[in-house]
Amino acid sequence: MSAVTAGLQAVRARIAAAAAACGRDPREITLLAVAKGHPADALREAYRAGQRAFGESYAQEGAAHAAASADLAVEWHFIGPLQSNKTRGIAEHYAWVHSIDRLKIAERLSAARPEGLAPLNVCVQVNVGAETTKGGVPPEEAAALAAQVARLPRLKVRGLMTIPKPSADVTEQRHQFAVLRELLAALNARGLALDTLSMGMSDDLEAAIAEGSTLVRVGSAIFGTRRPKP
Ligand SMILES: *Cc1c(COP(=O)(O)O)cnc(C)c1O
């Protein structure tokens, strides 16, 4: 068995165990494989082992991965920082964007989404740890942004995403994920119909699942340590 196949199986087992521990059905939790810093061959191996949803953090690397995987039925998710000069390519080639944190970028994505494709699924990124280096809106601004994005014709707001402040303490991890879970519930109480909590990565997916994650984004636990950022 390849290292990628073994990594993928180990992550699937972690998701199943974490779901069982809190009485959730593991089928409620989508695994997004993040092959950043790894060659397209690694992605192909994961595909061969049954993985279909892949996340990309950089537009250029994502385009290279997609070009090398054109024969595969991959569902592509963009999860990295958004630059306005890259919105057209992202609107044309992705099924999901998880990192919406400005109305202007959302408007550009909506305008560029081709008519022949389904609306682009999006999540509003929330900065729960209040770290200045991270993207995302402060929790108190998420409702206003989600409501504005929900009015754009070619986008479909599906939920919230966060990259928490790294912590080895499970209680602290859960606290940050709980902020996102409560925020999603508050937005739904105000009339939105959001079904996605994009939270949990290699080091904290158990805590995220315990707090209601519906989609975990996992890189190194599947593909191994990555090369330096491109
Ligand atoms: C790289 C990345 C991940 C995966 O991180 P790992 O710790 O390698 O699992 C998840 N989400 C985002 C936004 C990323 O950039």
The ligand as a Tripos MOL2 file, in Angstrom:
@<TRIPOS>MOLECULE
LIG
   15    15     1     0     0
SMALL
NO_CHARGES

@<TRIPOS>ATOM
      1 C1         -2.8780   23.6440    4.3490 C.3       1 LIG1
      2 C2         -4.2520   23.8660    4.8060 C.ar      1 LIG1
      3 C3         -4.9800   22.8300    5.4400 C.ar      1 LIG1
      4 C4         -4.3780   21.4750    5.7620 C.3       1 LIG1
      5 O1         -3.4670   21.6030    6.8140 O.3       1 LIG1
      6 P1         -2.7850   20.3170    7.5080 P.3       1 LIG1
      7 O2         -2.3630   20.8140    8.8350 O.co2     1 LIG1
      8 O3         -1.6430   19.9420    6.6270 O.co2     1 LIG1
      9 O4         -3.8030   19.2550    7.5850 O.co2     1 LIG1
     10 C5         -6.2890   23.1000    5.8020 C.ar      1 LIG1
     11 N1         -6.8710   24.2970    5.5570 N.ar      1 LIG1
     12 C6         -6.2160   25.2980    4.9530 C.ar      1 LIG1
     13 C7         -6.9120   26.5880    4.7100 C.3       1 LIG1
     14 C8         -4.8870   25.1140    4.5540 C.ar      1 LIG1
     15 O5         -4.2430   26.1300    3.9560 O.3       1 LIG1
@<TRIPOS>BOND
     1     1     2 1
     2     2     3 ar
     3     2    14 ar
     4     3     4 1
     5     3    10 ar
     6     4     5 1
     7     5     6 1
     8     6     7 2
     9     6     8 1
    10     6     9 1
    11    10    11 ar
    12    11    12 ar
    13    12    13 1
    14    12    14 ar
    15    14    15 1
@<TRIPOS>SUBSTRUCTURE
     1 LIG1         1 GROUP 0 **** ****
